[in-house]
């Protein structure tokens, strides 16, 4: 994301001080983080994000596709991501359920992508216009097998924008799907927000392989635990499968050692504690000093709020 | 100071848009504002409400606790939300849509006035004019600027006329 691209995004949005909905903020955050592909299927209370993306993405050289359902949406997002474009989808409970299979696939092929879940009341189609937080367990354990996920959760419109950018950075850094677990209340709430200036926020760009085409091994990390991605079409040979695979990407479905090595790396490549930004560091315990008109005395109250649902943040004990 | 405004009626009356415009105008006045909305799955006809909080300080809780202003545009909305208004709060109703025995209410024929302008759908702008004039929680100038910015282009003049009609009604009432 260079200054010219940033200016293009601001021109598309119109101005930097806005009275905006959470749903709009997810779209703005995505564009500011460099997202240039969106595939989705409309669902209350998440539709406004898709509306904004369909309007603004073409103005910044991106692509918006309305797919036939949420299964296909997630598939399109994974494909676009591995072709080298930062990608996102947005949905709510019923769609989130449908996406689980492909979220597992994205974890296995290590496709960076962001899924915004604007939670509504369930089970099933439930109450479309009523907020809920009933998808949190599904965020952690929704797909089968041993995998790790990163899921953040905003409580204001400004934070919706900031954490969406953060989701993209984590997804590119750890080569993993990242979930933004928000809800219909925050998604439909309007507040005054300010879009950060160029250089005021971090954008993590995808790191290209250092090795030349002939020597590149798709799932062998050059350093650390996260392999670099050779985007489809860039001249490298690569291979993807949801089956247990060797570092070459080719399936090895009856070898315990290969499976253990792969799944262990997948489980350990992202940190158990996220402290990568001030937003997350500050998210554990805060002291509230409510006005004495509320409590009757100037008592301090201790409040815990997690901006990160998974993995845990700081010293919080949730999900321990 | 924190002002809590609740506008309630049914889908199609522009309840949510009115809340959005109020919040946007408050921001333009240099205040803090949060707007939330609640409606059924139907796009028209179901119960709808919009809540706007306006404050000089950061707003912690985004919903109405006890309303300073209730605007009820349907009988159902009035019956449901009348008990949750502050003792000295203002209750504003559309007199042709809400039948009540209380006499301390501000009873205005919003929809009928909009009808005389040729379109019932601008009843929400008449209401905003009356609301802004009677509560003075935001400036009329900001509201007019926001109307110009947010409503469909070919309806700007109509909406501004409707807004003025609401202000005018308040002046005559006094």
HADDOCK unambig.tbl for C-alpha pairs under 7 A between the chains (distance, minus, plus):
assign (segid A and resid 19 and name CA) (segid B and resid 24 and name CA) 5.90 0.50 0.50
assign (segid A and resid 128 and name CA) (segid B and resid 41 and name CA) 6.44 0.50 0.50
assign (segid A and resid 129 and name CA) (segid B and resid 39 and name CA) 6.53 0.50 0.50
assign (segid A and resid 129 and name CA) (segid B and resid 40 and name CA) 6.22 0.50 0.50
assign (segid A and resid 129 and name CA) (segid B and resid 41 and name CA) 6.27 0.50 0.50
assign (segid A and resid 188 and name CA) (segid B and resid 36 and name CA) 6.53 0.50 0.50
assign (segid A and resid 188 and name CA) (segid B and resid 37 and name CA) 6.85 0.50 0.50
assign (segid A and resid 189 and name CA) (segid B and resid 35 and name CA) 5.73 0.50 0.50
assign (segid A and resid 189 and name CA) (segid B and resid 36 and name CA) 4.63 0.50 0.50
assign (segid A and resid 190 and name CA) (segid B and resid 34 and name CA) 5.59 0.50 0.50
assign (segid A and resid 190 and name CA) (segid B and resid 35 and name CA) 4.93 0.50 0.50
assign (segid A and resid 190 and name CA) (segid B and resid 36 and name CA) 6.37 0.50 0.50
assign (segid A and resid 191 and name CA) (segid B and resid 33 and name CA) 6.05 0.50 0.50
assign (segid A and resid 191 and name CA) (segid B and resid 34 and name CA) 4.80 0.50 0.50
assign (segid A and resid 191 and name CA) (segid B and resid 35 and name CA) 6.65 0.50 0.50
assign (segid A and resid 192 and name CA) (segid B and resid 27 and name CA) 6.84 0.50 0.50
assign (segid A and resid 192 and name CA) (segid B and resid 33 and name CA) 6.77 0.50 0.50
